[in-house]
Amino acid sequence: MKNIKFIYAKAACLLVLACIAFVSCERDPSDEVEFAQFPATAEIFIDAPIGLGTDFYFPYGGSKATAWSVDDEVSYKGTASMRFDVPDANDPEGNYAGAIFRIDGEGSGRNLSGFDALTFWAKALQSVTVGEFGFGEDFGENKFLTTRTNVSLTTNWKKYIIPIPDPSKLIQERGMLRYSAGGIGPVGAEVGYTFWIDEVQFEKLGTLAQPQPKMLNGVDVEETTFIGTTINLAERGLTQTYNLETGVNQVVTAAPSYFTFNSTNPEVASVNEFGIVTVLGSGTTKITATIAGVEAKGSLTIESIGTFQAAPTPTRPQQNVISVFSDAYTNIAVDYYNGFFTPDGQTTLGGAPPATLGTGQVINYTALNFVGIGFFLNVASVNATGMTHLHVDINVQEVVDPGDFIRIQLLNSVGNNETSGAVTLNSSQLISDQWVSFDLPLADFAGLSARNELGLLFFISDSTISNIFVDNIYFYKE
């Protein structure tokens, strides 16, 4: 009987323990479960790549895939550095150097919330300016892409700092480093060079001060638009600025996901985490933003005036047309819709990518000064020798005053025995808030002595007109 009582007592004890365990399981899982944490590894390269895995270097399209290597003879500290050989423009392997360094493996990443900057030491064989350094690009959503542009390197080692716009966002980041560097000299004839970076790591400097986020480059912008319009704020100048210990204000471009956006009237327009504004209804709303609770300078006030009226649909047969931009035709490949050559003078926004309004696409240029559509760099230029006219539809989204104009310029053989000609549309030919179709004889483009290699089409207003829609850009023959 003693054995039987012992067994019963043991069973009763186990039942009590089971009940205790059951009650424990009823509690909030957050009291018991420790969720997966990603490593807070700071180092990216210290004599060798650290913690990146085996497959971590991904060049950009058109760049030289072999531009990066580990140099065991040159270093700022230790025994090695990262070497970058920027190619000449005519290098058959690629005409620039650029890539991302990404942690290998889906679901991987680092918790960088305890740091406030990416830092490295760098020097070059000669004084050069590297176009971009940054982090947060993973060839996925690139949610937290951060870039410092036009970084000047000298022949001496110097420390460079790229502040993190909001470290609390980076709890699982795979994009450890990115760079893009072109050669030195005129477009199409650039000469390569070599530079090195070393001691690449994230740091908690603790000396970054006075955060100054901006949207739309810190400007309060007002725009009239239509239902169905989308506006990409990432293309409108999203930045974060910190004051460094040296007293220098360091500006970085910041991905929209660092920002918290607010619309005063979400029924008119809403903004998602990727900075895409979608116009949903008629009315007015104001878009503002913050980073880590700090209000960003600049805003976007949208007046939606209803449904967009599309440009007239072209009816000329495809075989008589070379189309640059039109939903009605098969278009040629273009390099860009918003190109320019003198950054200090060009102010134009928009155009890239074209906006989708209703069932079609249209180009919208705002803050128009001058802007080019290019088709000569990485795509075939246009042989319009057999064409007689250029067609374009233009809708001016503001009052047209006397003296206002839009000049359309064409360039042939860009950068090589270049010729150009232009036609000016004056204020009497333009109508506010209405599509006007222009059929411009190519013979009227005085100075355009040939049109066998057309590569650039400019819209120029000298800021007399700032907001236009453009559609149905094509060459044709009668």
C-alpha positions in Angstrom: 0.0 0.0 0.0 2.9 2.3 0.7 4.0 1.9 -2.9 0.6 2.6 -4.2 0.2 5.7 -2.0 3.6 6.9 -3.2 2.6 6.5 -6.8 -0.7 8.3 -6.2 1.2 11.1 -4.4 3.7 11.4 -7.2 0.9 11.5 -9.7 -0.8 14.2 -7.8 2.4 16.2 -7.6 2.9 15.9 -11.3 -0.7 17.1 -11.9 0.0 20.2 -9.7 3.1 20.9 -11.7 1.3 20.5 -14.9 -1.4 22.9 -13.8 1.3 25.4 -12.8 2.9 25.0 -16.2 -0.5 25.5 -17.9 -1.2 28.6 -16.0 2.2 29.9 -16.9 1.6 29.3 -20.5 -1.5 31.5 -20.3 0.7 34.6 -19.7 1.7 37.0 -22.4 4.4 35.4 -24.6 6.5 38.6 -24.2 7.1 37.7 -20.6 8.7 34.4 -21.5 9.9 34.5 -25.1 13.2 36.1 -26.2 12.7 37.1 -29.9 15.5 36.7 -32.4 18.2 39.4 -32.2 20.6 40.3 -34.9 24.3 40.9 -34.2 25.4 44.4 -33.4 28.8 43.9 -35.2 30.4 47.2 -36.0 33.2 46.2 -38.3 32.8 45.8 -42.1 36.5 45.8 -43.2 39.5 45.6 -40.8 42.3 44.0 -42.9 39.6 41.8 -44.4 35.8 41.7 -44.8 34.1 40.9 -41.5 30.9 39.1 -41.1 29.7 39.6 -44.6 29.7 35.9 -45.6 31.1 34.5 -48.9 28.9 36.2 -51.5 28.7 39.9 -50.6 30.0 42.1 -53.4 27.4 43.1 -56.0 28.4 45.5 -58.8 25.9 47.9 -60.4 24.9 47.4 -64.0 27.5 48.8 -66.4 30.2 49.1 -63.7 33.5 47.3 -63.8 33.0 44.1 -61.8 36.7 43.8 -60.9 37.1 47.3 -59.7 37.3 46.2 -56.0 40.1 44.2 -54.4 41.9 43.7 -51.1 45.3 45.4 -51.1 47.9 43.8 -48.8 50.5 46.6 -49.5 48.6 49.7 -48.7 46.7 50.4 -45.4 45.8 53.1 -43.0 46.2 50.7 -40.1 46.9 47.0 -39.9 48.0 45.0 -42.9 45.4 45.6 -45.7 42.9 48.0 -47.2 40.1 48.0 -49.8 41.3 49.1 -53.2 39.1 50.6 -55.9 40.4 51.0 -59.5 38.0 53.3 -61.3 38.2 52.5 -65.0 38.6 54.8 -68.1 35.4 55.6 -70.0 36.4 53.2 -72.8 37.2 50.2 -70.5 35.4 47.2 -72.1 34.6 45.8 -68.7 32.6 48.9 -67.6 32.9 52.7 -67.7 32.7 53.4 -63.9 33.1 51.6 -60.6 30.2 51.0 -58.3 28.7 48.2 -56.1 27.1 47.3 -52.8 28.6 45.2 -50.0 25.7 43.1 -48.6 25.6 40.5 -45.8 25.1 37.1 -47.4 22.0 35.2 -46.7 18.2 35.9 -46.7 16.9 36.8 -43.3 20.3 38.0 -42.2 21.4 41.4 -41.1 22.8 43.5 -38.3 21.3 45.6 -35.5 22.8 49.0 -36.0 20.5 50.9 -33.7 23.4 51.4 -31.2 25.5 53.3 -33.6 25.1 56.8 -35.1 27.5 56.8 -38.1 29.3 54.8 -40.7 33.0 55.8 -40.7 36.1 54.9 -42.8 39.5 56.3 -43.7 40.3 57.0 -47.3 42.9 58.4 -49.7 43.6 58.4 -53.5 46.5 58.5 -55.9 45.5 62.1 -56.7 42.9 64.5 -55.5 39.5 63.3 -56.7 35.8 63.5 -56.0 34.0 60.2 -55.6 30.3 60.5 -56.5 28.7 58.5 -53.7 29.4 56.6 -50.5 26.7 55.2 -48.3 24.9 52.2 -46.8 21.4 50.7 -46.6 21.2 49.4 -50.2 20.4 45.7 -50.4 18.9 45.3 -53.9 15.6 44.7 -52.2 13.4 47.4 -50.8 16.5 49.6 -49.9 14.3 51.0 -47.1 17.1 52.8 -45.3 19.4 53.9 -48.1 21.7 56.6 -47.0 24.2 58.4 -49.2 26.9 61.1 -48.9 27.6 62.6 -52.3 30.6 64.3 -53.9 33.2 63.1 -51.4 36.6 64.7 -51.9 39.6 62.5 -51.4 43.2 63.6 -51.2 46.6 61.8 -51.3 46.6 61.6 -47.5 44.6 59.4 -45.2 41.5 61.2 -43.8 38.5 60.0 -41.8 35.1 60.3 -43.3 31.7 60.2 -41.5 28.3 59.3 -42.9 25.7 59.9 -40.2 22.8 57.5 -39.7 19.6 59.6 -40.2 17.7 57.7 -37.4 19.6 54.7 -35.9 16.5 53.3 -34.2 15.2 52.2 -37.6 18.2 49.9 -38.3 17.4 46.7 -36.4 18.0 44.4 -39.3 20.2 45.9 -42.1 22.0 43.9 -44.8 23.4 46.8 -46.8 26.7 47.6 -45.2 28.4 49.8 -47.8 27.9 51.2 -51.2 29.9 53.4 -53.6 29.8 54.8 -57.1 32.8 56.5 -58.7 33.3 57.7 -62.3 36.4 58.8 -64.0 37.8 62.3 -64.3 37.3 64.6 -67.3 34.8 65.4 -70.1 31.8 63.2 -70.6 32.7 60.2 -72.7 36.4 60.6 -72.2 36.9 60.2 -68.5 40.2 58.9 -67.1 40.4 56.4 -64.3 42.2 56.5 -61.0 42.7 54.5 -57.8 41.6 55.1 -54.2 41.6 53.1 -51.0 39.4 52.9 -47.9 40.2 51.2 -44.6 38.9 50.7 -41.1 35.3 50.6 -42.4 32.9 50.3 -39.5 29.8 51.7 -37.7 30.6 53.8 -34.7 28.8 55.4 -31.8 30.5 58.8 -32.0 28.2 60.6 -29.6 29.3 63.9 -31.1 26.6 64.3 -33.8 24.4 67.3 -33.0 21.6 69.5 -34.2 19.7 67.2 -36.5 18.1 69.1 -39.4 15.9 66.9 -41.6 14.5 68.4 -44.8 11.9 67.4 -47.4 11.8 69.0 -50.8 15.2 70.5 -49.9 13.6 72.5 -47.2 11.3 74.4 -49.4 7.5 74.9 -48.9 6.1 73.8 -52.3 2.6 74.2 -53.6 1.3 72.1 -56.5 -1.9 71.7 -58.4 -2.5 68.2 -59.5 -5.2 65.6 -60.3 -6.8 62.5 -58.9 -4.6 59.5 -59.6 -1.4 61.4 -59.6 1.5 59.8 -57.6 4.5 61.9 -56.4 7.7 60.3 -55.3 9.1 62.3 -52.4 12.4 60.4 -52.7 13.1 62.3 -55.9 12.2 65.6 -54.2 15.2 66.1 -51.9 14.9 64.1 -48.6 18.0 64.8 -46.4 19.2 64.7 -42.9 22.0 67.0 -41.6 24.1 66.6 -38.5 26.7 69.0 -37.1 30.0 67.1 -36.7 32.5 67.6 -33.9 34.6 69.6 -36.4 31.8 72.1 -36.7 31.0 71.0 -40.3 27.3 70.4 -41.2 27.3 67.0 -42.9 24.3 66.4 -45.2 23.2 62.9 -46.3 20.4 61.9 -48.6 17.9 59.8 -46.5 15.4 57.2 -47.7 11.7 58.0 -47.1 11.4 55.2 -44.6 13.5 57.2 -42.1 10.7 59.8 -42.2 7.2 59.8 -40.6 4.9 61.6 -43.1 1.7 63.3 -42.2 -1.2 64.5 -44.5 -3.6 67.0 -43.1 -6.4 65.6 -45.3 -5.8 61.9 -46.1 -8.9 61.8 -48.2 -7.2 64.1 -50.7 -3.7 62.5 -50.6 -1.9 59.8 -48.5 1.8 59.0 -48.1 3.2 55.5 -47.6 6.5 54.6 -45.9 8.3 54.7 -49.2 7.4 58.4 -49.7 4.9 57.8 -52.5 2.1 60.4 -52.3 -1.1 59.2 -53.9 -3.8 61.8 -54.8 -7.1 60.2 -54.0 -9.7 63.0 -54.2 -10.4 66.7 -54.8 -9.4 69.3 -52.3 -6.3 70.6 -50.5 -3.9 68.9 -48.1 -0.5 69.6 -46.7 2.3 67.0 -46.4 4.9 67.3 -43.7 7.4 65.0 -42.1 9.6 64.3 -39.1 12.6 62.1 -38.3 12.8 60.8 -34.8 10.4 63.4 -33.7 12.3 66.3 -35.2 10.2 68.3 -37.7 11.6 68.3 -41.2 11.9 71.7 -42.9 9.9 72.0 -46.1 6.4 70.9 -47.0 4.2 70.0 -50.0 0.7 71.5 -50.3 -1.4 69.8 -52.9 -4.5 71.2 -54.5 -6.2 68.4 -56.4 -8.6 69.8 -59.0 -10.2 66.5 -59.9 -9.9 64.1 -62.8 -7.1 64.5 -65.3 -7.9 65.2 -69.0 -5.5 63.3 -71.2 -3.8 64.8 -74.3 -5.4 64.0 -77.7 -4.6 60.5 -78.9 -2.3 60.5 -82.0 -3.6 58.9 -85.1 -0.6 58.9 -87.4 0.5 55.3 -88.5 3.4 53.8 -86.5 5.5 53.2 -89.7 5.7 57.0 -90.2 6.7 57.8 -86.6 9.7 57.6 -84.3 8.3 58.0 -80.9 10.2 59.3 -77.9 7.3 59.3 -75.4 3.7 58.3 -76.1 1.2 55.6 -75.0 0.0 55.4 -78.6 3.3 54.1 -80.1 6.2 51.9 -79.4 8.8 54.2 -77.9 12.5 54.3 -78.4 14.8 53.6 -75.4 15.9 56.7 -73.5 18.6 57.3 -71.0 16.7 59.8 -68.9 13.7 62.1 -68.9 15.2 64.7 -66.5 18.8 65.4 -67.6 21.1 68.4 -67.4 24.7 69.4 -67.6 25.1 72.5 -65.3 23.7 71.5 -61.9 24.0 75.0 -60.5 21.7 76.4 -63.1 19.1 73.7 -63.5 16.2 73.6 -61.1 13.6 71.4 -62.9 11.9 68.6 -60.9 9.9 65.7 -62.0 9.7 63.9 -65.3 11.4 60.7 -64.0 9.7 58.4 -64.0 6.7 59.7 -65.9 3.5 60.0 -63.9 0.6 57.6 -64.4 -2.7 59.6 -64.6 -5.9 57.7 -65.4 -5.1 55.0 -68.0 -1.9 56.6 -69.4 1.4 58.2 -68.6 2.5 61.8 -68.9 5.6 63.8 -68.1 5.2 66.5 -65.5 8.0 69.1 -65.1 7.9 71.5 -62.1 10.2 74.3 -61.2 11.0 74.3 -64.9 14.1 76.1 -66.0 15.6 73.8 -68.6 15.5 70.0 -68.8 16.7 67.4 -71.3 15.4 64.0 -72.5 18.5 62.0 -73.5 18.9 59.1 -75.9 22.6 58.9 -76.7 24.6 57.6 -73.8 23.6 53.9 -73.3 20.9 53.7 -76.0 20.9 54.3 -79.7 20.5 57.8 -81.0 17.7 58.7 -83.4 18.2 58.9 -87.1 15.4 61.3 -88.1 16.8 62.1 -91.5 13.6 60.8 -93.2 11.3 62.7 -90.7 9.8 66.1 -91.4 8.3 67.2 -88.1 8.5 67.0 -84.3 5.2 66.6 -82.6 4.6 67.5 -78.9 1.6 68.1 -76.7 2.0 70.7 -73.9 -0.3 71.7 -71.1 0.8 74.7 -69.0 -0.4 74.4 -65.4 -0.3 78.1 -64.5 -1.3 81.5 -65.9 0.5 82.3 -69.1 1.8 85.9 -69.0 3.1 88.0 -71.8 6.8 87.2 -72.3 6.5 83.6 -71.2 7.9 81.1 -73.5 9.0 77.4 -73.9 11.9 76.8 -76.2 12.4 73.3 -77.7 16.0 72.5 -78.7 17.4 69.4 -80.5 21.0 68.3 -80.4 22.6 66.0 -83.0 25.9 64.0 -82.5 26.1 65.0 -78.8 29.7 65.6 -77.8 31.1 64.9 -81.3 30.8 67.5 -84.0 27.6 68.6 -82.2 25.0 70.7 -83.9 21.8 72.1 -82.5 18.7 74.1 -83.3 15.7 75.4 -81.4 12.1 76.6 -81.9 10.5 79.0 -79.4 6.8 78.7 -78.5 5.7 82.2 -77.3 2.9 83.1 -74.9 0.4 83.6 -77.6 0.8 79.9 -78.6 0.4 78.5 -75.1 -2.9 78.1 -73.2 -3.2 77.8 -69.5 -4.7 74.5 -68.2 -5.3 73.2 -71.7 -3.5 70.8 -74.1 -2.0 72.4 -77.2 -0.6 70.2 -80.0 2.5 71.5 -81.8 3.7 70.1 -85.1 7.1 71.7 -85.6 8.9 71.4 -89.0 12.4 70.1 -88.4 13.5 72.6 -91.1 12.6 75.4 -88.6 15.3 74.2 -86.1 17.9 76.7 -87.5 21.5 75.4 -86.9 20.5 71.8 -86.8 22.5 70.9 -89.9 22.0 67.2 -89.5 19.6 64.9 -87.7 21.0 61.5 -88.3 22.1 61.1 -84.6 19.6 63.1 -82.6 20.4 62.5 -78.9 18.9 65.3 -76.8 15.7 67.2 -76.7 15.5 70.2 -74.3 12.5 72.0 -72.9 13.7 75.5 -71.8 11.6 78.2 -70.1 14.3 80.2 -68.2 11.8 80.0 -65.3 9.1 82.1 -67.1 6.9 79.0 -66.9 7.4 76.5 -64.1 4.8 73.8 -64.3 4.0 71.8 -67.5 2.6 68.5 -68.6 4.2 67.0 -71.8 2.9 64.1 -73.8 3.2 62.5 -77.3 6.7 63.5 -78.2 7.5 61.9 -81.6 9.2 62.6 -84.9 7.1 61.9 -88.0 7.0 62.3 -91.8 4.1 63.6 -93.8 
